[in-house]
Amino acid sequence: MTNPNEAAARALRIRLADLGPRLGSAAVLIAVATVSWWVGSISFFVVWLIAALVVHFEWERIVGGANLDARLAIGTLSLIAAAIAVRSQAAGFAVLIIIAAAIVSGLQAGPGRRLWSGLGVAYAGALILAVLTLRSSFPFGRWAIGWLFAIVWGTDACAYFAGRLIGGPKFLPHISPSKTWSGTGVGIIAGALIGLGFLAVAAQISQLEALRPDPALFFLGLVLAAVSQTGDLFESWMKRRFGAKDSGTFIPGHGGLMDRVDGFVAAVVFAAFLGMLRAFPTPAEGLFHWM
């Protein structure tokens, strides 16, 4: 007869079996992202341009279809050109580049994949446009990106551990079998709280009054955490549509890079768009003035 304690311990070991590779990979990614975020300038530009190029590559490989090499070339050239345009303060031109490339790439993909191929360029393009636009929004840009890191990483980590330790009913199992209601709920709340903790420190360092934690920023943190989870679900749904388990093998324990940044893509694009709607001098500044 199986000892209940042994069975529980075995179940926990199974749940946490991939923890080592996940933690190691996450530590490397966080280190690279954090250093480039703090230093800014060309290092941040290069890191996120590479990220966008890898994401586009993984997306197109999942979609498959005709003229894959040509589509990868179109996406690569357009993303580089768009990133340079944003860095040169020509964001409008960068948007036009991405739109044109998405259309051309879609036409190359063949029946049943035209829309998805075009979306791959748009997805990677939205990432590079949003992240560079926010980071360059002085003096709030550094703190806006750092806040998003804190929220998204906090949400992911807390959802992962809460889901495996608490368990319970699955959240949309037909899309993402590993997600639970407990993990999702804990992750969103914890991510928003971790974001507030980051802002408390950022306000002291920067002396920017708008960064001081308040109820409005906590609520926006909840929204951004939920958006990041939606981005993760969208990527899971997209992979399932094309019969892929992971977006690639780029990161041990995580699959492809797209598997790691899907939540951040959704959050940073949402944040950049919201910031632009606020009509402040910069998109990043618009994220913090609510009270």
N, C-alpha and C positions, 0 to 999 in steps of 0.2 A: 504494500500500500504506500502510495507516495505521500511524503510529509508535506503538509500545506506550506510550511515555511520554505522548504527546499524548492517547491514548485514556484512560489512567489519570487524567490531569489533567481531561479533560472529564467523566469519571464523577464525580470528586470535586466539580467545580463544580455538577453536577446535584444531587448529594446535599446540598450546602450552599446551594442556591439560595434557600431560604426563611430562611436564617440571620438576615439583617438584620431583617426584620419580627418574627421570633421573639424576638430579643435585645431589640429596642426595647420590644415589648409586655411581655416578661418583666421588664425593668427597671422599668417603670411599676408593674406589679402588685406586684413585690417591695418597691418603695419605699412604696407605700400600705400593704401588709400589715405591713411592718417598723415604720413610724412608729406605726401604730395599735396594734401589739403592744406597743411600748415604752411609749407613753403610757397605754394601757389605758383604763379607765373608759368614758365615753360614746363616744369615738372608735372604740374597738375594737368596742363594741356596734353602732354604726351601720354600720361597714364590713362586719361579718359578717352583720348582718341584711339589708343590701342584697345581699350575695353569696348568701344563702339564697333570697331572693326571686327573683333572676335565675336561679339554678339551677332553682327550681321552675317558673318561666316556660318555660325552655328544655326541661325534661323534658316538660311537658304539651304543648308545641308539637310535639315529636317523636312523642308518643303519639297525638295527634289525637283524633278521636272526637267524640261529641255534647257539647253544652253546655260548650264550651271556656271561654267567658268566665265562666260561673258557677263552673267548677272553679278557674279562676285567682283569682277573687275569694275563694272558700273558702280556698284555699291561702294567699293573701296575708294575709287577716285572721287565720287560725290561726297563721301563723308570727310575725306581729307580737305576737299575744297570748301565744304560748308564750315568745317572747324576753323580753317584759316580765315574765312569771311567773318565768323563771329568774333574771333580774336582781333580782327581789324575793324571792329565796331560796325559791321555790315550785316546785322542779323536778318534783315529783310531779304537780302540777296541770298543768304544761306538757306532760308526757307524755300525760296524759289528753286535753288539747286536740288534740294531734297525732293521736292514735289516732282520736278522734271525727271530725276533719276528713278523715282518710284514708278512713274508711268512707263518709262523705257524698260526698266527691269521687268515690270509686269507683262509687257508685250512680248518679252523674250521667253517667258516661262512656259507657254503652252497652255492648252485647255485645262481647266480645273485648278490651275495654280497661279494664274495671272494676278488675282487679287492678293493672294498670300505672299507672293514674291515682292510685289510692290509694298505691302505692309512691312516686310522685313527691312527695307530701306527706310521707311518712315519711322519704324520703331527705333532702330539704331540712330537715325538722324535726330529724333526727338530727344533721345538721351544726351547726345553730344551738345545739341543746341541749348537744352535746359540747364545742364550742369555747368557749361561754360558761361552762360548768361548770368546765372545766379552767382557764381564764384567771382565774377568780375564786377559785381555790384558793390563798389566801395562805399562806406566802410562795413556794410552789413553782410556782404557776400560770404566771407570766411565763416561767419557764425551761422548763416542760413544753411550752408552745406554741412557744417558740423552738427547742427541741430537735426538735420535729416538723417545723418549717419547714426546719431544716438537713438532716434526714434525707430528707424528701420532695423538696425542691428539689435536693439533692445527687444523689439517686437519679435523678431525671428528667434532669438535665443530663448526668450521666456516662453514663447509658444511651443518651441521644440521640447524644452524640459518639462513644462507643465503638461503637455499632451502625453508624454511618455510616463511621467510619474503619477499623474492623476487619472489619465485614460478617460473612459466614458464614451458617449455617443459620437459617431463620426460626423464631421462637417463636410457635406457634399462628397461622399465617398466615391461617387462615379467620376469625379474630376480629380480629387486628391485624396487617395485612400488613407494617408497617414494623418491627416488633419482631424482634430477633435474640436468639439465646442469648447471644452475646458481650455485647451491650448490656445485657441483663437481668442477667447475672451480675456484670459490672463495676459496673453501677449500684447493685445491692443492697449489694455490699461497700463501694464508695466512699461510698454514703449513710450506712452505719453508721459508717464512719471519720470522715466529716465531722461526724456527730452527736457523736462522742466529742470532736472538736476543739472544738465549740461548748460542750460540758459542761466542758471544761478551763478555758475562758475564764469561763464562767458561775460555776464554783466559786470562782474568784479574786475575781470582782466581788461575788458574793452572800455569800461566806463560809459557804455551806451545805455541810457535809461530805458530805451524801448525793449531791451532784451530781458528786463527783470520779469521773472515768472508772474503770471496772473491767470485768472480763470479763463480768459479768452484764449490764451496761448495753450493752456491745458486742453481746452476743447478742440483747438486746431490740431494739437498733437494727437488726440484721439482720431480725428478725421484722417490725418496723414498716416497713422498706423493702420487704420482700416483700409485706406487706399493701397498701402503697400501689400496688405494681405490679398486684396483684389488683384493686384498685379501678379502675385504669385499664383493665384488660381487661374488667371487668364493664360499664363504660360503653361501651366499644367494641362489646361483644356486644349491649348493649341498642340502640345506634344501628343496628347492622346488622339487628337483628330488625325494625326499623321503616323500613329503607331510607334512613337518614340518614347522610351522610358526616361532618358536623360537628353539634355541638349548636346552633350558631348562628353569627353573624358578629360577635359582640361584641368579639372581640380579634383584631387583625391577626396573621396567622401562627399562630394557635392555634385559630381557630374560635370556639366559644362559651366562656363562663366555665366551664361544666361540664367542658369538655375540659381546662381548666387546673387545676381543683381536685378532679378525681375521685380522684386518689391521696391527696390530703390528707383528703378526706371519709372514706375508708376508714380511714386511719391514725388520725385524731383520734377517730373513733367507737370503734375498737378500743382505743385508749389510755385513753379515758375509762371504758369498760366494765371494762377490766383494773384500772385504778386503783380503781374502786369495789369490785371483788371483793377487794382487798387489805385492806380494813377498817382503813385508816389514817384520821386525822382528816379528810383531804381526798383526793379522787381523784388529784390531781397528786402529792401526797406519796407515795402508794402506788406510783407508777411508779419511784421512785428508791431505795427501801429493799429491797435484795436480799441483800447480803453480811452 
